[in-house]
Amino acid sequence: MAITASMVKELREATGAGMMDCKKALNETNGDMDAAVEYLRKNGQAKAEKKASRIAAEGIVMAEVKDDKTAAIVEVNSETDFVAKNEEFRGFVSAVVDQALATESADMEAFMAEKWNVDGSKTVQDALTEKIAVIGEKLSIRRFEKIVSDGCIAAYIHGGGRIGVLVEADTDVVNDEIRTCLKNVAMQVAAMYPKYVCREEVSEEYMAHEKEILLAQAKKENEESAKPKPDNIIEKMIVGRLNKEMKEICLLDQIYVQDGDLTVAQYVEKVGKDNGAKLAIKKFIRFETGEGLEKKNEDFAAEVAAQIGGN
């Protein structure tokens, strides 16, 4: 299979690996993108948490919490950053958040078919179509999520809408200290991009897959080492590296960014104890604008083509 510049570009953005490493991986896997990612990871040239979702697209994320118990978060995309900063666009996104707060719909198709709360003679889709005509750019209500809780929910928006987070906690006390704690945890989620709340959420399949990757990496390092390590030492290395990865991808195991002496779990426990509350993080939702959406970058594609000999 012919390896094109655009394929190398996609793999590089997905893994952060070097350009020529990406070309080699694609050649070795006959252009299979998923297999190429695995190839790079096993050779220590890509990180598990680096995904193609880091490609940017324009738009904003907004979130809203009502009475600590109900919350919604939405992502609405636009074609240009100029429109994403436009007050008319932002006003529309705010109305979409209000719609999501009130919705009973479980999926986007049903959501788009709902009556528009601002004007009951229209559907959400109708309102979107009208806004496209006014703004003169393609817009998309890409996703939404709603949480209804018996405990407490907090929201955090970063970078004017580039990242949005909702955090839900089980708690028998709701006060300003608890709300501040949950907002701080939401800031942690925005900054550190955990995948799970705790280790109990991590599937056995995921753990087995990561062990396979780490084993391949360790064996490669051992082959290249002047002093190869015995199998029992390699096994301990793998366990240690897996534990390190869990501390990166599990929210409660992460070092709390505002106090490096505590984990997030210890910080939450401390706040709960100080307020006489049974406080436990239950769930988080993190939206980053443009996750998984590809934005044209002709200059970079041309750069790749020049370095690998064109298409």
Contacts in CASP RR format, 6 or more apart in sequence:
PFRMAT RR
TARGET T0000
AUTHOR 0000-0000-0000
METHOD contacts of the structure
MODEL  1
MAITASMVKELREATGAGMMDCKKALNETNGDMDAAVEYLRKNGQAKAEK
KASRIAAEGIVMAEVKDDKTAAIVEVNSETDFVAKNEEFRGFVSAVVDQA
LATESADMEAFMAEKWNVDGSKTVQDALTEKIAVIGEKLSIRRFEKIVSD
GCIAAYIHGGGRIGVLVEADTDVVNDEIRTCLKNVAMQVAAMYPKYVCRE
EVSEEYMAHEKEILLAQAKKENEESAKPKPDNIIEKMIVGRLNKEMKEIC
LLDQIYVQDGDLTVAQYVEKVGKDNGAKLAIKKFIRFETGEGLEKKNEDF
AAEVAAQIGGN
1 30 0 8 1.000
1 31 0 8 1.000
2 311 0 8 1.000
3 23 0 8 1.000
3 26 0 8 1.000
3 27 0 8 1.000
3 31 0 8 1.000
3 308 0 8 1.000
4 310 0 8 1.000
4 311 0 8 1.000
5 301 0 8 1.000
5 304 0 8 1.000
5 305 0 8 1.000
5 308 0 8 1.000
5 309 0 8 1.000
5 310 0 8 1.000
5 311 0 8 1.000
6 301 0 8 1.000
6 304 0 8 1.000
6 311 0 8 1.000
7 26 0 8 1.000
7 31 0 8 1.000
7 33 0 8 1.000
8 19 0 8 1.000
8 22 0 8 1.000
8 23 0 8 1.000
8 26 0 8 1.000
8 304 0 8 1.000
8 308 0 8 1.000
9 297 0 8 1.000
9 300 0 8 1.000
9 301 0 8 1.000
9 304 0 8 1.000
10 33 0 8 1.000
10 52 0 8 1.000
10 294 0 8 1.000
11 17 0 8 1.000
11 22 0 8 1.000
11 25 0 8 1.000
11 26 0 8 1.000
11 33 0 8 1.000
11 36 0 8 1.000
11 37 0 8 1.000
11 40 0 8 1.000
12 18 0 8 1.000
12 19 0 8 1.000
12 22 0 8 1.000
12 304 0 8 1.000
13 52 0 8 1.000
13 54 0 8 1.000
13 55 0 8 1.000
14 33 0 8 1.000
14 37 0 8 1.000
14 46 0 8 1.000
14 50 0 8 1.000
14 51 0 8 1.000
14 52 0 8 1.000
15 22 0 8 1.000
15 37 0 8 1.000
15 40 0 8 1.000
15 41 0 8 1.000
15 45 0 8 1.000
15 46 0 8 1.000
15 47 0 8 1.000
15 50 0 8 1.000
16 46 0 8 1.000
16 47 0 8 1.000
16 50 0 8 1.000
17 25 0 8 1.000
17 40 0 8 1.000
17 45 0 8 1.000
17 46 0 8 1.000
18 45 0 8 1.000
19 304 0 8 1.000
19 307 0 8 1.000
19 308 0 8 1.000
20 307 0 8 1.000
20 308 0 8 1.000
21 40 0 8 1.000
21 43 0 8 1.000
21 45 0 8 1.000
22 36 0 8 1.000
22 40 0 8 1.000
23 308 0 8 1.000
25 36 0 8 1.000
25 37 0 8 1.000
25 39 0 8 1.000
25 40 0 8 1.000
25 43 0 8 1.000
25 45 0 8 1.000
26 33 0 8 1.000
26 36 0 8 1.000
28 36 0 8 1.000
28 39 0 8 1.000
29 35 0 8 1.000
29 36 0 8 1.000
29 38 0 8 1.000
29 39 0 8 1.000
37 46 0 8 1.000
38 213 0 8 1.000
40 46 0 8 1.000
41 47 0 8 1.000
41 48 0 8 1.000
41 213 0 8 1.000
41 216 0 8 1.000
41 217 0 8 1.000
42 213 0 8 1.000
42 216 0 8 1.000
42 217 0 8 1.000
42 220 0 8 1.000
43 216 0 8 1.000
43 217 0 8 1.000
43 220 0 8 1.000
44 217 0 8 1.000
44 220 0 8 1.000
48 210 0 8 1.000
48 213 0 8 1.000
48 245 0 8 1.000
49 193 0 8 1.000
49 195 0 8 1.000
49 248 0 8 1.000
49 249 0 8 1.000
51 292 0 8 1.000
52 292 0 8 1.000
52 294 0 8 1.000
53 288 0 8 1.000
53 290 0 8 1.000
53 291 0 8 1.000
53 292 0 8 1.000
54 291 0 8 1.000
55 290 0 8 1.000
55 292 0 8 1.000
55 293 0 8 1.000
55 294 0 8 1.000
55 295 0 8 1.000
56 289 0 8 1.000
56 290 0 8 1.000
56 293 0 8 1.000
56 295 0 8 1.000
57 77 0 8 1.000
57 289 0 8 1.000
57 290 0 8 1.000
57 292 0 8 1.000
57 293 0 8 1.000
57 294 0 8 1.000
57 295 0 8 1.000
58 77 0 8 1.000
58 78 0 8 1.000
58 79 0 8 1.000
58 80 0 8 1.000
58 81 0 8 1.000
58 83 0 8 1.000
58 84 0 8 1.000
58 289 0 8 1.000
58 290 0 8 1.000
58 295 0 8 1.000
59 75 0 8 1.000
59 76 0 8 1.000
59 77 0 8 1.000
59 78 0 8 1.000
59 81 0 8 1.000
59 83 0 8 1.000
59 84 0 8 1.000
59 89 0 8 1.000
59 161 0 8 1.000
59 289 0 8 1.000
59 290 0 8 1.000
60 75 0 8 1.000
60 76 0 8 1.000
60 84 0 8 1.000
60 89 0 8 1.000
60 90 0 8 1.000
60 93 0 8 1.000
60 160 0 8 1.000
60 161 0 8 1.000
60 162 0 8 1.000
60 289 0 8 1.000
61 73 0 8 1.000
61 74 0 8 1.000
61 75 0 8 1.000
61 157 0 8 1.000
61 161 0 8 1.000
61 162 0 8 1.000
61 163 0 8 1.000
61 164 0 8 1.000
61 287 0 8 1.000
61 288 0 8 1.000
61 289 0 8 1.000
62 73 0 8 1.000
62 74 0 8 1.000
62 76 0 8 1.000
62 90 0 8 1.000
62 93 0 8 1.000
62 94 0 8 1.000
62 96 0 8 1.000
62 97 0 8 1.000
62 157 0 8 1.000
62 161 0 8 1.000
62 164 0 8 1.000
63 71 0 8 1.000
63 72 0 8 1.000
63 73 0 8 1.000
63 74 0 8 1.000
63 97 0 8 1.000
63 155 0 8 1.000
63 156 0 8 1.000
63 157 0 8 1.000
63 164 0 8 1.000
63 165 0 8 1.000
63 166 0 8 1.000
64 71 0 8 1.000
64 72 0 8 1.000
64 97 0 8 1.000
64 98 0 8 1.000
64 101 0 8 1.000
64 155 0 8 1.000
65 71 0 8 1.000
65 153 0 8 1.000
65 154 0 8 1.000
65 155 0 8 1.000
65 166 0 8 1.000
66 101 0 8 1.000
68 149 0 8 1.000
68 151 0 8 1.000
68 152 0 8 1.000
68 153 0 8 1.000
68 174 0 8 1.000
68 179 0 8 1.000
69 148 0 8 1.000
69 149 0 8 1.000
69 150 0 8 1.000
69 151 0 8 1.000
69 152 0 8 1.000
69 153 0 8 1.000
70 101 0 8 1.000
70 146 0 8 1.000
70 147 0 8 1.000
70 148 0 8 1.000
70 149 0 8 1.000
70 153 0 8 1.000
71 101 0 8 1.000
71 146 0 8 1.000
71 147 0 8 1.000
71 149 0 8 1.000
71 153 0 8 1.000
71 155 0 8 1.000
71 166 0 8 1.000
71 168 0 8 1.000
72 97 0 8 1.000
72 100 0 8 1.000
72 101 0 8 1.000
72 103 0 8 1.000
72 144 0 8 1.000
72 145 0 8 1.000
72 146 0 8 1.000
72 147 0 8 1.000
73 97 0 8 1.000
73 100 0 8 1.000
73 144 0 8 1.000
73 145 0 8 1.000
73 155 0 8 1.000
73 164 0 8 1.000
73 165 0 8 1.000
73 166 0 8 1.000
73 285 0 8 1.000
73 287 0 8 1.000
74 93 0 8 1.000
74 96 0 8 1.000
74 97 0 8 1.000
74 100 0 8 1.000
74 141 0 8 1.000
74 143 0 8 1.000
74 144 0 8 1.000
74 287 0 8 1.000
75 141 0 8 1.000
75 142 0 8 1.000
75 143 0 8 1.000
75 144 0 8 1.000
75 287 0 8 1.000
75 289 0 8 1.000
75 290 0 8 1.000
76 89 0 8 1.000
76 92 0 8 1.000
76 93 0 8 1.000
76 96 0 8 1.000
76 139 0 8 1.000
76 140 0 8 1.000
76 141 0 8 1.000
76 142 0 8 1.000
77 139 0 8 1.000
77 140 0 8 1.000
77 142 0 8 1.000
77 289 0 8 1.000
77 290 0 8 1.000
77 293 0 8 1.000
78 84 0 8 1.000
78 89 0 8 1.000
78 135 0 8 1.000
78 137 0 8 1.000
78 138 0 8 1.000
78 139 0 8 1.000
79 137 0 8 1.000
79 138 0 8 1.000
80 137 0 8 1.000
83 89 0 8 1.000
83 135 0 8 1.000
83 137 0 8 1.000
83 139 0 8 1.000
86 135 0 8 1.000
88 131 0 8 1.000
88 134 0 8 1.000
88 135 0 8 1.000
89 131 0 8 1.000
89 135 0 8 1.000
89 139 0 8 1.000
92 127 0 8 1.000
92 131 0 8 1.000
92 139 0 8 1.000
95 117 0 8 1.000
95 118 0 8 1.000
95 127 0 8 1.000
96 124 0 8 1.000
96 141 0 8 1.000
96 144 0 8 1.000
98 117 0 8 1.000
99 111 0 8 1.000
99 114 0 8 1.000
99 116 0 8 1.000
99 117 0 8 1.000
99 124 0 8 1.000
100 111 0 8 1.000
100 144 0 8 1.000
100 145 0 8 1.000
100 146 0 8 1.000
101 146 0 8 1.000
102 117 0 8 1.000
103 111 0 8 1.000
103 114 0 8 1.000
103 144 0 8 1.000
103 146 0 8 1.000
105 111 0 8 1.000
105 114 0 8 1.000
108 141 0 8 1.000
108 143 0 8 1.000
108 144 0 8 1.000
111 124 0 8 1.000
111 141 0 8 1.000
111 144 0 8 1.000
112 123 0 8 1.000
112 124 0 8 1.000
112 125 0 8 1.000
112 128 0 8 1.000
112 141 0 8 1.000
113 123 0 8 1.000
113 124 0 8 1.000
113 125 0 8 1.000
114 123 0 8 1.000
114 124 0 8 1.000
115 122 0 8 1.000
115 123 0 8 1.000
115 124 0 8 1.000
116 122 0 8 1.000
116 123 0 8 1.000
116 124 0 8 1.000
116 126 0 8 1.000
116 127 0 8 1.000
118 127 0 8 1.000
119 127 0 8 1.000
122 130 0 8 1.000
124 141 0 8 1.000
128 139 0 8 1.000
128 140 0 8 1.000
128 141 0 8 1.000
131 139 0 8 1.000
132 138 0 8 1.000
132 139 0 8 1.000
142 290 0 8 1.000
142 293 0 8 1.000
143 287 0 8 1.000
145 166 0 8 1.000
145 285 0 8 1.000
145 287 0 8 1.000
147 153 0 8 1.000
147 166 0 8 1.000
147 168 0 8 1.000
147 283 0 8 1.000
147 285 0 8 1.000
149 168 0 8 1.000
149 282 0 8 1.000
150 170 0 8 1.000
151 168 0 8 1.000
151 169 0 8 1.000
151 170 0 8 1.000
151 171 0 8 1.000
151 174 0 8 1.000
152 168 0 8 1.000
152 169 0 8 1.000
152 171 0 8 1.000
152 174 0 8 1.000
152 178 0 8 1.000
152 179 0 8 1.000
152 182 0 8 1.000
153 166 0 8 1.000
153 167 0 8 1.000
153 168 0 8 1.000
153 169 0 8 1.000
153 182 0 8 1.000
154 166 0 8 1.000
154 167 0 8 1.000
154 179 0 8 1.000
154 182 0 8 1.000
154 183 0 8 1.000
154 185 0 8 1.000
154 186 0 8 1.000
155 164 0 8 1.000
155 165 0 8 1.000
155 166 0 8 1.000
155 167 0 8 1.000
155 183 0 8 1.000
155 186 0 8 1.000
156 164 0 8 1.000
156 165 0 8 1.000
156 167 0 8 1.000
156 183 0 8 1.000
156 186 0 8 1.000
156 187 0 8 1.000
156 189 0 8 1.000
156 190 0 8 1.000
157 163 0 8 1.000
157 164 0 8 1.000
157 165 0 8 1.000
158 164 0 8 1.000
158 165 0 8 1.000
158 187 0 8 1.000
158 190 0 8 1.000
158 191 0 8 1.000
161 289 0 8 1.000
162 288 0 8 1.000
162 289 0 8 1.000
163 190 0 8 1.000
163 286 0 8 1.000
163 287 0 8 1.000
163 288 0 8 1.000
163 289 0 8 1.000
164 190 0 8 1.000
164 286 0 8 1.000
164 287 0 8 1.000
164 288 0 8 1.000
165 186 0 8 1.000
165 187 0 8 1.000
165 189 0 8 1.000
165 190 0 8 1.000
165 284 0 8 1.000
165 285 0 8 1.000
165 286 0 8 1.000
165 287 0 8 1.000
166 186 0 8 1.000
166 284 0 8 1.000
166 285 0 8 1.000
167 182 0 8 1.000
167 183 0 8 1.000
167 185 0 8 1.000
167 186 0 8 1.000
167 189 0 8 1.000
167 281 0 8 1.000
167 283 0 8 1.000
167 284 0 8 1.000
168 281 0 8 1.000
168 282 0 8 1.000
168 283 0 8 1.000
168 284 0 8 1.000
169 178 0 8 1.000
169 182 0 8 1.000
169 185 0 8 1.000
169 268 0 8 1.000
169 279 0 8 1.000
169 280 0 8 1.000
169 281 0 8 1.000
169 282 0 8 1.000
170 278 0 8 1.000
170 279 0 8 1.000
170 280 0 8 1.000
170 282 0 8 1.000
171 178 0 8 1.000
171 272 0 8 1.000
171 277 0 8 1.000
171 278 0 8 1.000
171 279 0 8 1.000
171 280 0 8 1.000
172 277 0 8 1.000
172 278 0 8 1.000
173 272 0 8 1.000
173 275 0 8 1.000
173 276 0 8 1.000
173 277 0 8 1.000
173 278 0 8 1.000
173 279 0 8 1.000
175 275 0 8 1.000
177 271 0 8 1.000
177 274 0 8 1.000
177 275 0 8 1.000
178 271 0 8 1.000
178 272 0 8 1.000
178 275 0 8 1.000
178 277 0 8 1.000
178 279 0 8 1.000
181 267 0 8 1.000
181 268 0 8 1.000
181 271 0 8 1.000
181 272 0 8 1.000
181 279 0 8 1.000
184 258 0 8 1.000
184 267 0 8 1.000
185 251 0 8 1.000
185 264 0 8 1.000
185 267 0 8 1.000
185 268 0 8 1.000
185 281 0 8 1.000
185 284 0 8 1.000
186 284 0 8 1.000
187 257 0 8 1.000
188 194 0 8 1.000
188 251 0 8 1.000
188 254 0 8 1.000
188 256 0 8 1.000
188 257 0 8 1.000
188 258 0 8 1.000
188 264 0 8 1.000
189 251 0 8 1.000
189 284 0 8 1.000
189 286 0 8 1.000
190 286 0 8 1.000
191 257 0 8 1.000
192 248 0 8 1.000
192 251 0 8 1.000
192 254 0 8 1.000
192 257 0 8 1.000
193 286 0 8 1.000
194 248 0 8 1.000
194 249 0 8 1.000
194 250 0 8 1.000
194 251 0 8 1.000
194 254 0 8 1.000
194 284 0 8 1.000
195 249 0 8 1.000
195 250 0 8 1.000
196 202 0 8 1.000
196 249 0 8 1.000
196 250 0 8 1.000
196 251 0 8 1.000
197 250 0 8 1.000
197 251 0 8 1.000
197 252 0 8 1.000
197 281 0 8 1.000
197 282 0 8 1.000
197 283 0 8 1.000
197 284 0 8 1.000
198 250 0 8 1.000
198 251 0 8 1.000
198 252 0 8 1.000
198 253 0 8 1.000
198 265 0 8 1.000
199 246 0 8 1.000
199 250 0 8 1.000
199 253 0 8 1.000
201 250 0 8 1.000
202 246 0 8 1.000
202 249 0 8 1.000
202 250 0 8 1.000
207 242 0 8 1.000
210 242 0 8 1.000
210 245 0 8 1.000
211 238 0 8 1.000
211 242 0 8 1.000
214 238 0 8 1.000
214 241 0 8 1.000
214 242 0 8 1.000
215 234 0 8 1.000
215 238 0 8 1.000
218 234 0 8 1.000
218 237 0 8 1.000
218 238 0 8 1.000
218 241 0 8 1.000
219 234 0 8 1.000
222 228 0 8 1.000
222 229 0 8 1.000
222 234 0 8 1.000
229 237 0 8 1.000
246 253 0 8 1.000
247 253 0 8 1.000
247 254 0 8 1.000
247 255 0 8 1.000
248 254 0 8 1.000
251 264 0 8 1.000
251 281 0 8 1.000
251 284 0 8 1.000
252 263 0 8 1.000
252 264 0 8 1.000
252 265 0 8 1.000
252 268 0 8 1.000
252 281 0 8 1.000
253 263 0 8 1.000
253 264 0 8 1.000
253 265 0 8 1.000
254 263 0 8 1.000
254 264 0 8 1.000
255 262 0 8 1.000
255 263 0 8 1.000
255 264 0 8 1.000
256 262 0 8 1.000
256 263 0 8 1.000
256 264 0 8 1.000
256 266 0 8 1.000
256 267 0 8 1.000
258 267 0 8 1.000
259 267 0 8 1.000
262 270 0 8 1.000
264 281 0 8 1.000
268 279 0 8 1.000
268 280 0 8 1.000
268 281 0 8 1.000
269 279 0 8 1.000
271 277 0 8 1.000
271 279 0 8 1.000
272 278 0 8 1.000
272 279 0 8 1.000
305 311 0 8 1.000
END
